[in-house]
Amino acid sequence: MELFLSIFLGSAPALGWLYFYLKEEVHPEPWKKITRTFVSGIAIAPLVVLLETYFSKPFFSFNPSWTLLFSFFIAAAIEEGCKFLAALPMEYDKAMDAPVDAMIYAVTASLGFATAENILLTLREVYTTIPEIHSFTLANISFLSPTVEILSLRFMGATLLHTLATGILGYYWALTIRDGHSRHLIKGFALAVGLHTFFNYLIIYYGGASFIYTSSILLFAGFFLLQDFETLKHKPLPINLN
């Protein structure tokens, strides 16, 4: 029963945001494709943990702020890169027939990854024997104990961050597909990693006092992401995606 409840509660924040973003789609994507991309985001999580654990070793023994910032930059790059890889196969799928679809599938993959994070954190609260994985992903919320508090904060914090950062990358991925210029993708990756890095750094550096700063950042990023959705929804597709 505890296992089922942990999975249910851990999935709730990401599924809530997934429902919100899918409503932005004028022509809904096939549920089979959405589900496959969501599961791909979950499946990529173990690779992220392994990479972050491996690359964390040279940095967690140091305390200077610049070292911490650099470590979070590496973590953000790993996470954004892996989430993008989880969504990338859809570029060659016939279901992606409009630029905005790239954003939808990128966000879907990111929410799959966020679900894996949330479930693991919930399981750690229920089964206290589960060891804490030494990764950047879990470090920024390990000080919280009540399960409901964790999930509430992640709904408006880390889970939302995943959707916004990868959504921004998805927007520039759409521009790359539409225009055929890889510089769009490089710019999108840099912006996504920058947002992700700054958010995590504020959480660690300021602790509970960072809520007002991180919320402002996410609201600011969310405003532009919704504008990006609207831009792509109303732009014609000049090239054949497939």
C-alpha positions in Angstrom: 0.0 0.0 0.0 2.8 2.4 0.9 4.5 1.6 -2.4 1.4 2.4 -4.4 0.8 5.6 -2.5 4.4 6.7 -3.0 4.1 6.2 -6.7 0.8 7.9 -6.9 1.9 10.9 -4.8 5.2 11.1 -6.6 3.5 11.2 -10.0 0.9 13.9 -9.1 3.0 17.1 -9.5 4.3 16.1 -12.9 1.0 14.9 -14.2 -0.6 18.1 -13.0 1.8 20.2 -15.1 1.5 17.8 -18.0 -2.3 18.3 -18.1 -1.7 22.1 -18.0 0.7 22.1 -21.0 -1.3 19.7 -23.1 -4.2 22.0 -22.9 -2.0 24.6 -24.7 -2.0 22.3 -27.8 -4.6 23.3 -30.4 -4.3 19.9 -32.1 -3.7 17.4 -29.3 -0.8 14.9 -29.8 -1.6 11.1 -29.9 -1.7 9.8 -26.3 0.5 6.9 -27.4 3.3 9.2 -28.4 2.9 11.4 -25.3 3.0 8.3 -23.0 6.1 6.9 -24.8 7.9 10.2 -24.4 6.9 10.5 -20.8 8.1 7.0 -20.1 11.4 7.8 -21.9 11.9 10.7 -19.5 11.4 8.3 -16.6 13.8 5.8 -18.1 16.6 8.3 -18.6 16.6 9.1 -14.9 19.0 6.3 -13.9 21.5 7.5 -16.4 21.3 11.0 -15.0 21.9 9.8 -11.5 24.9 7.7 -12.6 26.4 10.6 -14.5 25.8 13.1 -11.7 27.1 10.8 -9.1 30.3 10.2 -11.1 30.9 13.9 -11.8 30.0 15.0 -8.3 33.0 13.4 -6.7 35.6 16.0 -7.7 33.4 18.9 -6.5 31.5 18.0 -3.3 34.7 17.9 -1.2 35.1 21.6 -1.8 33.2 24.5 -0.3 33.9 27.7 -2.3 30.9 29.2 -3.9 32.3 29.2 -7.4 33.0 25.5 -7.1 29.4 24.9 -6.0 28.1 26.9 -8.9 30.3 25.0 -11.3 29.1 21.7 -9.9 25.5 22.8 -10.4 26.3 23.9 -14.0 27.6 20.4 -14.7 24.5 18.8 -13.1 22.1 21.1 -15.1 23.9 20.3 -18.3 23.6 16.6 -17.7 19.9 16.8 -16.8 19.0 19.1 -19.7 21.0 17.0 -22.2 19.5 13.7 -21.0 15.9 15.1 -21.0 16.4 16.3 -24.5 17.7 12.9 -25.6 14.6 11.4 -24.2 12.5 13.6 -26.5 14.7 13.7 -29.5 13.3 10.5 -31.2 10.1 12.4 -31.8 11.8 14.6 -34.3 11.7 11.7 -36.7 8.1 10.7 -35.9 5.2 11.7 -38.1 3.3 12.8 -35.0 5.5 15.9 -34.9 3.9 17.9 -37.7 4.1 21.4 -36.3 6.8 23.4 -34.6 5.0 23.7 -31.2 5.0 19.9 -31.0 8.7 20.0 -30.2 7.9 22.0 -27.1 5.2 19.6 -26.1 7.4 16.6 -26.4 10.3 18.3 -24.7 8.2 19.2 -21.7 6.6 15.8 -21.6 10.1 14.1 -21.4 11.1 16.6 -18.7 8.0 15.7 -16.6 8.7 12.0 -17.0 12.1 12.7 -15.5 10.6 14.9 -12.7 8.2 12.0 -11.9 11.1 9.7 -11.4 12.7 12.2 -9.0 9.5 12.7 -7.1 8.8 9.0 -6.7 12.3 8.4 -5.4 12.0 11.2 -2.9 8.6 9.9 -1.7 9.9 6.4 -1.3 12.7 7.7 0.8 10.2 9.3 3.1 8.1 6.1 3.4 11.0 3.6 3.5 13.7 5.3 5.6 16.1 2.5 4.8 16.5 3.7 1.2 19.9 5.4 1.1 20.2 8.9 -0.2 21.7 9.0 -3.6 24.7 11.4 -3.7 23.4 13.5 -6.6 22.8 17.1 -7.4 19.2 16.4 -8.2 18.3 15.4 -4.7 20.6 17.7 -2.8 18.5 20.8 -3.1 15.5 19.4 -1.2 17.0 16.8 1.1 16.4 19.0 4.1 12.6 18.5 3.8 10.9 15.7 5.6 7.1 15.7 5.4 6.1 14.0 2.1 3.3 16.5 1.4 5.6 19.4 1.9 8.1 17.9 -0.4 5.6 17.4 -3.2 3.9 20.8 -2.7 7.3 22.6 -3.0 8.3 20.4 -6.0 5.0 21.2 -7.8 5.9 24.9 -7.7 9.6 24.5 -7.5 11.8 21.7 -9.0 9.0 20.1 -11.2 8.1 23.5 -12.6 11.7 24.3 -13.2 12.1 21.1 -15.2 9.2 22.0 -17.5 10.4 25.6 -17.9 14.0 24.9 -18.6 13.3 22.0 -21.0 10.4 23.9 -22.5 12.8 26.8 -23.4 15.1 24.2 -25.0 12.1 22.8 -26.8 11.3 26.2 -28.2 14.7 26.5 -29.7 14.6 22.9 -30.9 11.4 23.8 -32.8 13.2 26.8 -34.4 16.1 24.4 -35.4 13.6 22.0 -37.0 11.8 24.9 -38.7 14.8 26.9 -39.9 17.5 24.2 -40.1 20.0 26.2 -38.1 21.7 24.4 -35.2 22.6 27.7 -33.5 19.1 27.9 -32.2 19.5 24.6 -30.4 22.9 25.7 -28.9 21.3 28.9 -27.7 18.3 27.0 -26.2 20.6 24.5 -24.4 22.6 27.4 -22.9 19.5 29.2 -21.7 18.0 26.0 -20.2 21.3 25.1 -18.4 21.7 28.7 -17.2 18.1 28.8 -15.7 18.5 25.4 -14.1 21.9 26.2 -12.7 20.8 29.5 -11.2 17.7 28.0 -9.6 19.6 25.1 -7.9 22.4 27.5 -6.7 19.9 29.8 -5.1 18.2 26.9 -3.3 21.4 25.6 -1.9 23.0 29.0 -1.1 20.0 30.6 0.5 18.0 27.6 1.7 14.4 28.3 2.8 14.9 32.1 2.3 15.4 31.5 -1.5 11.7 30.8 -2.1 10.9 34.4 -3.1 13.8 34.6 -5.4 13.2 31.2 -7.1 9.5 31.9 -7.4 10.2 35.2 -9.2 12.6 33.5 -11.6 10.1 30.8 -12.4 7.3 33.2 -12.9 9.5 35.3 -15.2 10.6 32.3 -17.2 7.0 30.9 -17.3 5.7 34.1 -18.8 8.1 33.9 -21.7 7.6 30.2 -22.2 3.8 30.7 -22.6 4.6 33.4 -25.1 6.8 31.0 -27.0 3.9 28.5 -27.1 1.7 31.1 -28.6 4.3 32.2 -31.1 4.8 28.7 -32.4 1.1 27.9 -32.5 0.4 30.7 -34.9 3.4 30.4 -37.1 3.1 28.3 -40.3 5.5 25.4 -40.9 7.8 26.3 -43.8 9.6 23.0 -44.1 8.7 19.4 -44.0 9.6 18.0 -40.6 9.6 14.4 -41.8 
